[in-house]
Amino acid sequence: MLKYKPLRKFYTLQETEEPNLLKDFFPYIEPPRIFFDGKYIPPQPAKDFYITDTTFRDGQQARTPYTPEQIETLYKFLHQLSGPKGIIRKTEFFLYTKRDREALERCLSLGYQYPEITGWIRAKKEDLKLVKEMGLKETGILTSCSDYHIYLKLKKTRKEALEDYLAIVKEALSLGIRPRCHFEDVTRADIYGFVIPFAIELMKLKEESKIDIKIRLCDTLGVAVPFSEACLPISVPKLIRALIEEAGVPETLLEWHGHNDFYRAVINATTAWLYGCTYVNTSLLGIGERTGNTPLEAMVFEYICLRGTADGMDTTVITDIANYYKNVLHEKITC
């Protein structure tokens, strides 16, 4: 099992000669295993709950890309559904193609405060230039965390990956852009050997720059579980509390991004709220990579159930969205 180190000042990046692939948790040809340590953590809900959206980023990775006109229409739906308090707080856009930038410009021209339009880039300086050119105030940055990604996909060591990630974050800060670090594949990562040290370094940069740095915890393969008694790295409660209590990340800077490979996307997102994560990331109808993302409309109703109020969200728009997907985008929607 992963080693617990209770004092934050002792956390240091742990280099390994061989990648830690957690083979007991993730056998190559079988479903992932769920281990329990029996240590219960009580819920500690975030003060505020918000929904964020990735319909125009992750949501385009499992279907024919939307046209700029279609994105503009869907963005209008999101704005109307969000209500005057901006419960659907942000949405993210690709920036790479002419079509991406046209869609972005059309939506920016509407002048809506919510959902705030943000970017998504790789951890590359040339990508960051696109964010600056489009005048965005915040961007997601892909910062893969598991050794599967660091060693096997990026072909780097943990130290090299950490240095590269911090360099692009510093560059964003120098441009006055709020970074949102996407901890890709965090539920297969070494939490105390890489994730916590990385998060601590980000919080140091936040203090130095006085610019918020958000952390998105990405359950990239949908292997997370909502059980507090389960072990890291897959326990959503333990993962959220570790970032808050061990790395000193404020709950207002934490976001959960889940996939539905093992049918736990909604309950994991709800659990993230209940254990201190302010934001949960979603897509319309759950459309996204492989089995999809957490459905935005599901979290709208989870919000209402937990808060006892819609806080101004116009839930009738969900019917309009469904009809648009069926009649204009020709998606098959089953109940």
N, C-alpha and C positions, 0 to 999 in steps of 0.2 A: 504494500500500500504506500501511497505517497506520504512523505514525512511532513509532520506538522512542526512549524517553527513559530512560536508564539510572539516573539519580539520583532517588531518591524525593522529595527535598526540592524538586525543580524541578517536580513535578507540580502543575498548576493546572487548574481547570475551564476547558475551552475552549468559549467561546460561538461559535455559528455563526449567520450571518444566515439561512442555509437549512439545513434538516436534512440530516445526512449519512446518506443512504439506501444507501450502498455498492452502487450499481446494477450495478457490474461483478460483484459476488458474487451479487446477488439480482435477476436480470432479472424483470420483472413477470409475464410469461406463459410462462416456461420454468423448468426445475429450477435450483436454486442451483448456482453454480460452485464448484469446489475449486481454490484456488491454492496453490502451494508456494513456499517461500523457501529450501528446502534446508538449513535450520538444524535439525540433529538435537538433541533433548534426551533424555538417558537417563532411564529410569524412576527415580523416587524415592518408593517406596511410603510411604503413611501408616503410622505405627506401629500403629494400631488400625484395623480396618474395622468399620463398623456399617451396618445397614440401617434406613431410616426408611420410614414408610408414609403414603400419601395416599389410601387406599381410600375414606375417608369424606368426602373433599373433592374432589380432582380425579377420583377414581374414580366419583363420582356425576354427572359432567358429560357422560356418554355413555350413560346408562341411566336407567330409572325409579328415582327416589330410593329408597334402602333405608328400611324402617320402623325405628323405634327397637329393636324386638325383633331384627330381622335384624342391625342394627349391633352389638348386644350379643353376639349369637352369633358374629359374625365377629371381634369384638374378643377373645373368649375363645379362638378359634382362634389368633389372632396371639400371644396370651400364651403359649399352650402351645407353639407352634412356636418362639418366641423362646428358650426355655430359661432356665435359672437365671442365665446371664450377661447376659441382655438383649441379645442380638445384634440383634434387632429393637427398636431403642432408643426410637423415638417414633412416634406417629401423630397426625394433625391432623384437626380437626373444624370444620365450619361452625358458626356461632353465631347465625344470623339468625332462624330460625323456631322456633316452639314445638316442632316435631318435632325440629329440630337439638338444642335444649337438653334435651329429654327423653332423647334418645339419649346425650348427653353425661353427664347425671346418672346414667343406668343404668350406664354404663361406669365412671364415677368411683366409684360405690358398691361396685364389686367390689374396690377397694383394691389393684389390681395396681401394682407398681413399674414393670414394663415390659410393653408399650410405654408410655412416659409419654404422657399425653394433653395435646396442645397445641392452640392455636387457629389460626385463619387469618382475617385481616381486611384490609380496604382501609386505605390510609394516611389514616384519618379518626379524629379523637378520639372521635366518638360510637361507632365500632366498638370502640375500645379499652376503653370502659366495659363492654362485654359481656364482655370477657376478665376484667376485674376482678370483675365480678358473679359469674362462674362459678368464681372462685377458681383460675384457671389460672396457672401459673408462667412459661409461655412461650407466645408467639404468633408466627406468621408474619405479616409485613406486606408487602403488595404494593408493591414499589418498582420500577416499570418503568424499564428502562435504555436501550433503543434509541431513536433519534430517531424511528423509526416510531411508537413509543408516546408519547414525550414531546411531540413537535410535533403529530403527526397525530391521536392519540387523546385525550391529555390537554389539548391546545391550550395548552401551556406552553413556556417556554424551559428550557434546561438549568438555569440558575440558580434559576428558580422551582421546578422539580421537586426539585432538591437541597435547597433550603431547606425545602420542605414535608416531604420525607422525614426530614430531620434533626429537624424539629420533632416529628413523631410518635414518633420513636425516643426523643427526650429525654423526652417525656411518658410513654412506657412505662417508661423507667428511673426516673422520679420515682415511679412506682407500684410499683416493685420487680419489674417484669415483664421477663423476658429477651426482647429482640426477636430475631427471626430475619428478616432482610431478604431478600425474594425478588427477586433481580435478574432480573426478567422480561425475556425476549427478549435476554439478554446476548450470544447468539451472532450478533446482528445489530447490536450496539452499538459505539460508539467506545470502545475499551478504555482508551486512554491519554488521551482527551479528556473522558471522563465516569466510566467504571467505576472506574478506579484512584483518581482524586481522591475519589470517593464512598466507596470502601472505606477510604481513609486517614482521612477524617473520622470514619467509624464506629469505627475503631480508636482514635482520639483519645478519643471518648466512652467507649469501653470502659475505657481507662486512667483516665479521670477518675472514672467511676462505680464501677469495680471490679465491674461486672456484664458477663458475657459477651454479646457481640453476634455472632450467627451470620450467615453469608452463604450463601444458597442460590443457586447458579448455575443459572439456568433456561434450558434449551435449548427454548424455548417452541414452536418450529416444527420441531424435530427436524433441524436443518441441520448440527449439529456433526459432526466427524469425529475418529477416534481417532489420526490420523497426527501425529506430532510435527513432521514436516517441513512440514506445512501452515501456512498463514498464520493469524494472528488476523483476525477474532474467532472462527473456527470450529474451530480446533485445540484439542481438549480438553487435551492436555499443556501447550501454551503458555499457555492460559487459567488453568489451575490454578497453574502456576508463577509466572505474573505476579501473581496475587493473593497468593501466599505471599512471593515475593521482592521484588516492587516495592511492594506495598501493606502488607506486614508482617502479613498475616492468618495466625494460627496454623492449622496443618492441622486441629486439633481443632475449629475454628469454621467449616470449609468443608463444604458439602454440594452434591451434584450432583443435578439434577432433569432428566431427559431424556424426550423424546417419541420415538415410533417411526415418524414420517412417512416416513423414508428407511431404515427397517429397521436402524438402528444403535443402538437404545436400550440393549441389553445390553452390547455392546462398548464403547460410550462410558462407561457406568457403571463397567465394570471398569477402563477406562483411567483414569478419575478416581481410583479407589482407588490405582492403580499410580503415579500422579504426585503423590500427597500429599493427596488429599481423604479425610477420615475417614468421611464419611457419603454414602450414595447413597439417593436417594428413589425409592420404588417404589409399586405398587398391586397388589392381589391379581389374578392372571391378566392383569395388564397393562391392565385395563379403565380407560379414561379418555378424556379429550378427544380427538376425532378418531380417529387410529389407535391411541391408547392411550399409557400410560406404560411405564416399565421394569417388567417382571413381577417381583414380589417373590420368587416361587418360583425364578425363574431366578437371582437374585442369592444366594439361599440356597446353591445348588449352586456358583455361582462362588466364594462364600466358602470352601466346603469344599475346592474344587479348589486355591485359592490358599493357604489356611492349612494344609491337610492334616489338618483336624479339623473336626467339626461344632460343637465347643465347647458341647455340650449341647443344640443345637437338635433338636427332635423332628420329623424330616422326614416321618414317617408321617402327620402331621397334614395334609400337602398333599393326600393322597388324600381325607381327610375334607372338606377345603375344596372340592375339585373336586366331590365328590358333593353337597355342600350347594348349590353353584351350579347343578348339573344338576337335582337333584330338588326343591329348595325354591324357588330363584330362577328356575328354568327357563331358564337360560342354555345356549346351545349351545356345547359345548367340543369343539374338534377337535384332533387330535394331528398 
